[in-house]
Amino acid sequence: MYESFQKYLSKELDEIKNAGLYKDERVITSPQRASITVRGGKEVLNFCANNYLGLSDNKRLVEAAKKALDQRGYGMSSVRFICGTQDLHKELEKKIAEFFGTEDTILYAACFDANGGVFEPLLSEQDAIISDSLNHASIIDGVRLCKAQRYRYANADMTELEECLKKAQDKRFRLIVTDGVFSMDGNVAPVDRIYELAAKYNAMVMVDESHSAGVVGQTGRGVTELYNLRGKIEIITGTLGKAFGGAIGGFTTGRKEIIAMLRQRSRPYLFSNSIPPMVAAAGIEMFNMMAQTNELQERLHWNTKYFVEKMQQSGFDIKPTQSAICAVMLYDAPLSQKMAAKLLEEGIYVVGFYYPVVPKGEARIRVQLSAGHTQEQLDKAVAAFVKVGKELKVI
Ligand SMILES: *Cc1c(COP(=O)(O)O)cnc(C)c1O
């Protein structure tokens, strides 16, 4: 059998390569941080990590993880409900709820699992899920696993959302689900208006704060802080794998009855391992740090504003952003790849995105800012963009 299957796979893989869509992985040989070393020895400035607060190599977190490694060992070898729950896991869940102003939290191995396991235990055929068309793949997969009727509205289009809500009025329960920040444009979902429509049409709201938590809002508490909706959203999901240290882990936080039901019925929680004690311990330390100071948020917001303004002044076409994601619009797919390659030669690591990751004719370079970048590093990046931009006649 395998001979024919092998032929089939080789052909499919060739097609991916011929379409220019084959994903190669660049190998990093240093810790994840603003300045990294890639295999071959080249040192580059990193502008494509989700390391928004610069915590991936933070000393305090590394020390907390080391201490837990010594005191609590390496792994849990169990799911939570059999023998995989340490006091560390319970404490981290409490810290997450405090951070978001919610009632309770449930941890997962990743936010992909949190989203994969949130819909099916809560909703059934009688119910409706209304989803933004640009929601993350894990939300789409999670919705597929659930028998509820599905409705979809164009990205952040409140007229379409209202239409969906009207159509779903005969359903028992309605849940609107949206990413907090959309990762390709960096725009924030209009959760204020979503919340109003939910109230008008009797629906619940779920926000995935993966790209917004730690970043959006004056103190980084996410879109519920930005819109003054702390404690009012039924379900929030998020990751420990981006701003919050970048190791691994996801969570669902919100109304306590919802979290209680997920602990009973959510399959990625019931049938998958606990996060390692060192990750839980470093997570607790991270939330302690967040409770003490907003220094990193202030730095990140300053860095983002500074970079965007410098790029605009240099003549680049920048999408308006409300997050730490900055889309440098080029519109042309080959140009986006060429520009990213030339920037790497200049020591600036960024990625060019094009269809099907973004709409046709909207190719771009996505720059992700971090509190870990210094002003000097930002200046270096802008200078490289200007040099390469002139060479390629973008500006
Ligand atoms: C990154 C991301 C996830 C997945 O998070 P992991 O913890 O890495 O699995 C889920 N949702 C959104 C919106 C994301 O950006």
The ligand as a Tripos MOL2 file, in Angstrom:
@<TRIPOS>MOLECULE
LIG
   15    15     1     0     0
SMALL
NO_CHARGES

@<TRIPOS>ATOM
      1 C1         -1.8240   31.5480   18.6320 C.3       1 LIG1
      2 C2         -3.2880   31.4750   18.7190 C.ar      1 LIG1
      3 C3         -3.9200   30.3310   19.2210 C.ar      1 LIG1
      4 C4         -3.1510   29.0820   19.5670 C.3       1 LIG1
      5 O1         -2.4330   29.2400   20.7540 O.3       1 LIG1
      6 P1         -1.4800   28.0620   21.2450 P.3       1 LIG1
      7 O2         -1.4440   28.1920   22.7210 O.co2     1 LIG1
      8 O3         -0.1500   28.2820   20.5890 O.co2     1 LIG1
      9 O4         -2.1050   26.7780   20.8030 O.co2     1 LIG1
     10 C5         -5.2920   30.3460   19.3500 C.ar      1 LIG1
     11 N1         -6.0250   31.4220   18.9920 N.ar      1 LIG1
     12 C6         -5.4560   32.5310   18.4900 C.ar      1 LIG1
     13 C7         -6.2990   33.7000   18.1200 C.3       1 LIG1
     14 C8         -4.0660   32.5850   18.3290 C.ar      1 LIG1
     15 O5         -3.5080   33.6800   17.8190 O.3       1 LIG1
@<TRIPOS>BOND
     1     1     2 1
     2     2     3 ar
     3     2    14 ar
     4     3     4 1
     5     3    10 ar
     6     4     5 1
     7     5     6 1
     8     6     7 2
     9     6     8 1
    10     6     9 1
    11    10    11 ar
    12    11    12 ar
    13    12    13 1
    14    12    14 ar
    15    14    15 1
@<TRIPOS>SUBSTRUCTURE
     1 LIG1         1 GROUP 0 **** ****
